[in-house]
């Protein structure tokens, strides 16, 4: 079957479900893929063969106060080892350059190491102009992955408390779970009185003995869940609730226990919070959360 070049849009995250080895640096994170594709400034071209992604180029277009037209920054390029030497990199790159033309970009640019011979050949083949030889790239490691934050729309809240534990009922097959995540005020709280009323005391994301379908195991490292509905239909109980002056439903929850340190886990959770504002707000939690096993109990029937 011929290899197809596709420009992915907000509804195309499923294309990334099957990715050949050696294409991306790390496994695809579903929540981040959704976020990337939903952002109109982010662009992803992929090469697909028999339903498998065998190559990609990602880029970001941006504007700047002193430039009348946008520019395209080419971020990453990857091709499966089995498909290198077939010209896929050039086809993918040209597909994104076509996108840049359509956006009215003045130019597109990329950085590479002069010793990276395949990259040098690729960019030359795609029609680039080589820059000066004395360019140096510096990287600042910000350790953002260790931050404990809750994002709600454009607001970022520092997390003050993050705990969970398991509860059980004799008549139910699986355990219920208690989650408690509380934040302080957002990092940049405006002077708007409505904003201060809504968010000045922070927010609370919680589950109170709710039937979250986590496995009854002692190590949750690597466990992932997707909960498209806010309620468990069998028990008619919510999974997660967000409290911002009122109790708000949370749908489309993607939850992952990424790493364990002692009795704490690195939790990644995304979802949509309803009825906080007129439109559903994207919700994202990245935090260390403590499993308080001392709080576990058997609930009365």
C-alpha positions in Angstrom: 0.0 0.0 0.0 1.2 3.5 -0.8 2.5 5.7 2.0 0.0 8.6 2.6 1.1 12.0 4.0 -1.6 13.5 6.3 -1.8 16.8 8.1 -3.6 16.0 11.4 -6.4 18.1 12.9 -8.2 18.2 16.2 -10.3 15.0 15.4 -7.3 12.9 14.3 -5.7 11.9 17.6 -6.7 8.3 16.8 -4.2 8.2 14.0 -1.5 8.2 16.7 -2.8 5.0 18.3 -0.5 3.0 16.0 3.1 4.3 15.8 6.0 2.3 14.4 9.2 2.0 16.6 11.8 4.7 16.4 9.4 7.4 15.1 8.9 9.5 18.2 11.3 9.8 21.1 8.8 8.6 23.7 5.4 6.8 23.8 2.4 9.0 22.7 0.6 10.7 25.6 -3.1 10.7 24.7 -3.9 13.9 26.6 -0.9 15.8 25.2 -1.8 14.6 21.7 -5.3 16.0 22.1 -4.0 19.2 23.4 -1.4 19.6 20.6 -3.9 18.9 17.9 -6.5 21.2 19.4 -4.1 24.2 19.3 -4.4 25.9 15.9 -0.7 27.1 16.0 0.5 23.5 16.3 1.0 21.4 13.2 1.7 17.7 12.7 2.3 15.9 9.4 2.5 12.1 9.5 3.3 9.4 7.0 0.9 6.5 7.3 1.3 3.0 5.8 -1.3 0.2 6.5 -2.7 2.2 9.4 0.7 2.7 11.1 2.5 6.1 11.5 6.0 5.6 10.1 7.2 9.2 10.1 6.3 12.7 11.2 7.3 16.3 11.2 6.0 18.7 13.9 6.0 22.5 13.8 4.6 25.6 15.4 3.8 28.9 13.7 4.0 32.1 15.8 3.9 35.9 15.5 6.2 38.5 17.0 5.7 42.2 17.8 8.4 43.4 15.3 7.5 41.1 12.4 4.5 41.8 10.1 4.1 38.1 9.1 4.1 34.8 11.1 7.0 32.3 10.9 7.1 28.6 11.2 9.5 26.8 13.6 10.1 23.2 12.6 10.4 21.3 15.9 11.0 17.6 15.4 11.3 15.1 12.5 11.3 11.3 12.9 11.1 8.4 10.5 11.0 4.7 11.4 14.3 2.9 10.8 12.5 0.6 8.3 11.5 3.5 6.2 14.6 5.7 6.1 16.1 6.5 2.7 12.7 6.6 0.9 12.4 10.4 0.8 9.7 10.5 3.5 11.4 13.2 5.5 11.4 15.5 2.4 7.7 14.7 1.6 6.7 15.4 5.2 8.7 18.6 5.4 7.3 19.9 2.2 3.8 19.2 3.4 4.3 21.4 6.4 5.9 24.1 4.2 2.7 24.1 2.2 0.8 24.7 5.4 3.2 27.6 6.2 2.5 29.1 2.8 -1.2 28.9 3.4 -0.8 30.7 6.7 1.1 33.5 5.1 4.4 32.7 6.9 7.4 34.8 5.8 9.8 31.9 6.4 10.3 28.6 8.1 13.4 27.7 10.1 15.0 24.8 11.9 18.1 24.1 14.0 20.4 21.1 13.6 23.9 19.9 14.3 26.3 20.3 11.4 27.5 16.7 12.2 24.0 15.4 11.7 24.6 14.4 8.0 21.1 13.0 7.3 19.4 16.2 8.6 21.7 18.4 6.7 20.9 16.5 3.5 17.2 16.5 4.2 17.0 20.3 4.7 19.1 21.0 1.7 16.9 18.7 -0.4 13.8 20.5 0.8 15.1 23.8 -0.5 16.5 25.5 2.6 19.3 28.1 2.8 22.1 27.2 5.1 22.8 29.8 7.9 26.0 30.9 9.5 28.3 28.3 11.0 28.6 29.9 14.5 25.0 29.3 15.7 24.8 27.7 19.1 21.6 26.4 20.9 21.3 26.6 24.7 18.8 24.6 26.6 17.3 25.7 30.0 15.9 22.7 32.0 12.9 24.0 33.9 11.8 20.8 35.7 8.2 21.6 34.8 7.4 17.9 35.0 7.9 18.1 38.8 5.5 21.0 39.4 2.3 20.2 41.2 -0.4 22.1 39.4 -4.0 22.1 38.3 -4.9 23.9 35.1 -8.4 25.1 34.5 -8.8 26.8 31.1 -6.0 29.4 31.1 -5.6 29.5 34.9 -2.9 27.7 36.8 -3.4 26.7 40.4 -0.7 25.4 42.7 -1.8 22.2 44.4 -1.7 22.3 48.3 -3.1 18.8 49.1 -3.2 15.6 46.9 -4.2 12.3 48.5 -6.3 9.2 47.7 -7.2 5.9 49.2 -9.4 2.9 48.6 -12.8 2.0 50.2 -14.9 -1.1 49.7 -18.4 -2.4 50.2 -19.0 -6.1 50.7 -21.8 -6.3 48.1 -19.8 -4.6 45.4 -17.2 -6.4 43.2 -14.8 -3.5 42.9 -13.5 -0.9 45.4 -14.5 2.7 45.6 -12.0 5.5 45.8 -11.6 8.7 47.7 -9.6 11.4 46.0 -8.8 14.8 47.5 -7.0 17.5 45.5 -7.1 21.1 46.8 -5.3 24.1 45.4 -4.5 27.7 46.4 -5.5 30.7 44.3 -4.3 30.8 40.7 -0.8 32.0 40.0 -2.0 35.1 38.2 -5.2 36.2 39.9 -6.7 39.3 38.3 -8.2 42.3 40.1 -11.6 41.4 38.6 -14.1 41.0 41.4 -15.9 38.0 39.7 -12.5 36.3 39.1 -11.6 36.7 42.8 -15.0 35.5 43.9 -14.8 32.4 41.7 -11.1 31.4 42.1 -9.7 33.4 45.0 -9.8 30.5 47.4 -8.6 27.9 44.9 -10.6 24.9 43.6 -11.2 21.3 44.7 -11.2 18.2 42.6 -12.5 15.2 44.5 -14.1 11.8 44.5 -16.0 10.7 47.6 -16.3 6.9 47.8 -17.0 6.9 44.1 -16.8 3.9 41.8 -13.7 4.8 39.8 -12.8 1.6 37.9 -9.2 1.3 39.2 -7.9 -2.2 39.6 -7.7 -3.7 43.2 -3.9 -4.0 43.1 -1.2 -2.7 45.4 0.9 -0.9 42.8 -0.8 1.4 40.4 2.3 2.4 38.4 1.4 2.5 34.7 -2.3 2.2 35.2 -4.4 4.3 32.8 -8.1 5.0 32.6 -10.4 6.8 30.2 -13.8 7.8 31.5 -15.8 9.6 28.8 -18.9 10.0 30.9 -19.0 11.9 34.2 -21.1 9.2 35.9 -21.0 5.4 36.4 -24.2 4.2 34.8 -24.5 1.1 37.0 -24.4 3.0 40.4 -25.5 6.4 39.1 -22.6 8.0 41.0 -20.1 10.5 39.7 -16.4 9.7 39.1 -14.8 13.1 39.7 -16.3 16.4 40.8 -14.7 19.9 40.6 -15.9 22.4 43.2 -15.6 26.1 42.1 -18.3 27.8 44.2 -20.6 25.0 42.9 -20.1 21.3 42.2 -19.2 20.8 38.5 -19.3 17.5 36.5 -16.0 16.3 34.9 -16.2 14.3 31.7 -13.6 12.9 29.3 -11.3 12.0 32.1 -7.9 10.5 31.2 -6.0 9.4 34.2 -2.5 7.9 34.4 -0.2 6.9 37.3 3.1 7.6 35.7 5.6 6.9 38.4 5.9 5.7 42.0 8.0 7.0 44.9 7.3 5.2 48.1 3.6 5.6 48.7 3.2 8.5 46.3 2.5 8.5 42.6 3.0 11.0 39.8 -0.6 11.6 38.6 -1.5 13.0 35.2 -5.3 13.7 34.8 -7.1 15.6 32.0 -10.8 16.2 31.4 -13.5 18.7 30.7 -15.1 20.7 33.6 -18.8 21.5 32.9 -20.9 24.4 34.2 -18.0 26.4 35.6 -18.3 28.9 32.8 -20.5 29.1 29.7 -18.3 26.6 27.8 -16.7 23.5 29.2 -13.1 24.2 30.4 -10.1 22.0 29.8 -8.9 20.5 33.1 -5.4 19.2 33.6 -3.7 17.9 36.8 0.0 17.1 37.1 1.0 16.3 40.7 2.5 13.9 43.2 -0.4 12.3 45.1 -0.1 10.3 48.3 -1.9 6.9 48.7 -3.0 7.0 52.3 -3.5 3.3 52.9 -4.1 4.0 56.6 -7.4 5.6 55.7 -8.8 2.6 53.9 -11.9 0.9 55.3 -14.9 -1.3 54.5 -18.0 0.7 54.1 -21.4 -0.5 55.6 -23.8 -2.0 53.1 
